[in-house]
Structures are given as structure tokens and as C-alpha cells.
Amino acid sequence: MRLISRSKNRTIIYLIVALLCFYLIYLIFNLNNDLEEETEITSCHLTSSKLEELKELAITLRDLLDSLNLKYFLCYQTLYGAIKNNQPIPWHQNLDFCILNDQLINQDEGFIFRRFLNHKLSLRYSTKHGFYKTSFEGSKSVHAKLFVFELDQVTKNYRRIGLKNRVIPPSHVHLFIAFQSI
């Protein structure tokens, strides 16, 4: 009888530990969901005032990243818009910049946040996706994402950082991800 009660206790403990592990994994992958939410698009094209705000944000970010001595480049939809239209895509409400992690880690994070605040920009980091989201303080219509890339020592390629991007081993990424989804 005593042996049966011990095995039941162990089973209950294992179930509790398993449920806690699943809950922890759920919490990790649902961090910073507010950074992922896009603002509602009411038409296919941005108004001229929002497009001007987007251009002003791009210029401010360019100047700020230059002053921090961080190398950056356009990526994703912003790169496509620059090549195709020589301006942001009219139906896309954000800018996409890419920065390198090896330069970013040499900077003091508090200093970077203060510099953004001095330029009237908010800055939040998504641990799940590995990007910073920034916008003018109080602006809900346009924003920029700063995607952080690091050199993977296994594949010798740059890949995005973030918990979501660490699920797949670097040597097998090519099997699942061909391009970043739009």
C-alpha cells in the first residue's frame, strides 16, 4: 500500500512539474505581444501626413544611429520600398532597419535609451522576436523596427536574435525558413 502511494505522489509531482514547464514555455513565447500588434490600417495608402511622419522618423533614426556609430541598413519592406519607389511603401506603416549585435553590445544600453528619449522617441525591446520598436512619443500611427542580427559561429551567416529564432538549430534553419514572412 505504501509503495502505491509513493508512486502516486511521484506521478502527481511529475505532472505538476510538466505543467509548470509548459506554462513557462508559454510565457516565454508570449512575451511582449504588444510589440507585435500592428496598428489598424483603414485604407490601402497612408495619408500624406503619415507618410511625412514616416520620412521624418527615418531621418531622425538615421541621424541617431549615425551619432551612436552603429552600422545599419534597410531591410524587408523598407528596402523594397526604397528600391521600387524611392520612398516607403505607401501601405506599410513602419520602417524596417537592421543593426548588428556585435556593435550594439559595445554600447551602454542606458545611454542608448537616453539618446532615444532625447530625440522624443520611445524604445522597447521584444525578447521573443529580437527587435526594438521605436516611434515618436505619443504616435500610434507609424513606427520603426530595429531588427538585431548576429554572426552565427556554426553557419558563419548572420541571423536574427530573439527567443523565437533560437528554437531551430542554426544548422537546420535552411530547411524551414527561406525568407522572412511579410
N, C-alpha and C positions, 0 to 999 in steps of 0.2 A: 504494500500500500504506500509506503514511504517512497519507494522508487517511482511509482506512478506520479505522485505529487511533485517530485523533483523534476521529472521530465515535463510535466505541465507547466511548472514555473519557468523552466528554460524556454519552452516554446513561447510562452507569453512574453518573456524578456526579448527573445529574438524578434517577435512580431513588433514589439514596441520600438526596438532599435531600427528595424527595417522601415517602419512608418516614419520615424524621425529622419532617417536618411533621405527618404523620398520627399519629405516636406522641405528639408534643407536644399535639395536639388531644385525643387520647385521655386523656392525663394530666390535662389541664385539666378535662375534663368528668367525671373520676372522682376529683377531689379531695374529701376529707372524706366519703367514703362512710359512715364510721362514724357521722356525724351524722344520716344519713338513716334508718338502721336503727331500726325501732320495736321495742320490747320485745315479747316474745311474749305474746299475750292468751290466758289459759287459760279465761276464761269471758266471757259477754256483758256482765257487770256487774262493776264494780270493787268490791272489798271495802270495807267501811265504813272500815277503817283507811287504805286507799289513797285513798279519797275525801277523808278528813280531811287526809291529807298533801297532796293536790292543792289543797285550800282553803287550807291553811297556806302553800303555795308561792305561791298567788295573792296572799294578804295580804302576804307578805314582798316579792314583786315590786312590788306597788302602793306599799308604803312606800319601797322602794329607788328606784323610778323617780320618785316624788314628791320624794324628797330630792335627786335629781340634776337636778331641774327639767326632766325630759323628758316631753313630752306623749305619751300612749299611749292606745290604745283596744283593746277586744276585737275579735277578728276570727275568721273561719272558724268552726270547730266550737264554740269557746268562746263566741262571740257567739250562735250558735244555741242553745246550752245555757242561756245567761243569759236569753234571751228566752222560750224554751219552758218550761224547768224551774226557772228562778231558781237554778240551780247547774250545775256542769259536767255534760256528757253522761255518763251512768253507764258507757258502754262505751268512752269515749275517755280515754286515759291521759295526755294532755298538755293544756297550756293554750296558747292562741294569742293573743299580744299583737302589736300593730303599733306601730311607732315611726317617726318622721320623720327622715330622714337629715340634713336641714339643721340640726336641733337636735343630732343626735348628733356631727356633725363639729366642733362648737364645744367639745366636751368632750375632755379628755385621756384617751386610751384606757387608759393605765396606771392612771389614777385610777379609771376605771370598773371595771377588773378587780380592783383592790384593794378597792373598795367591795363587790363581789360576794363576794370571799373573806372579808371581814369579816362578812358575813351567812351564812357557811358555804355559799355557792353556787358551783358550778363554772360557768364560762362559756367556750364555744367558738364559733368563727365558721365558717360554711360559705361559702367563697368562691363555690362553684358556685351555691348557691341564695340567697344573700344573707340569711341569718338567723343569729341567735345562739341557741344551745341552752344552757339552764341547768337545773340540778337541784340539790337538796341534795347535799352531798358524800357519796358512798357510796351514794346512792339509785339504783337501777336501774329502779324501777317507774314513777315519774312524773317528768315534766319539762315545761319550758315552752319555747316557741319565740318569739323576738322577731323578727318579720319587719320588715325595714327597707324603707321606701318613700321615693322621692324624686320631686320635681316634674320632669316631663319638659318641657323647654322647647319641644319641637316640638308636642306634642299638648295641652300645658297640663293634663295629668292626672297623678295620682300613679301610679307603677308601681314594682314591686319591683325592688330592685337584685340583683346577682349575675350571674355569667357566663352561666348558663343563660337568664336573662331578657334578655340582650343579643344573642342570636342573631337575633331577629326585629327588623327596624327598627321604631321606635316608631309610625310612621305606618301600619303594616300589622298591628299586634297584634290589632286587632278582627277580622281575617279568620280568626285561628287560635285565639284564647283568649277565650272568653266569660266563664267563671268559673274560679276556681281549682279544680282537681280535688280531690276528697275522698279 
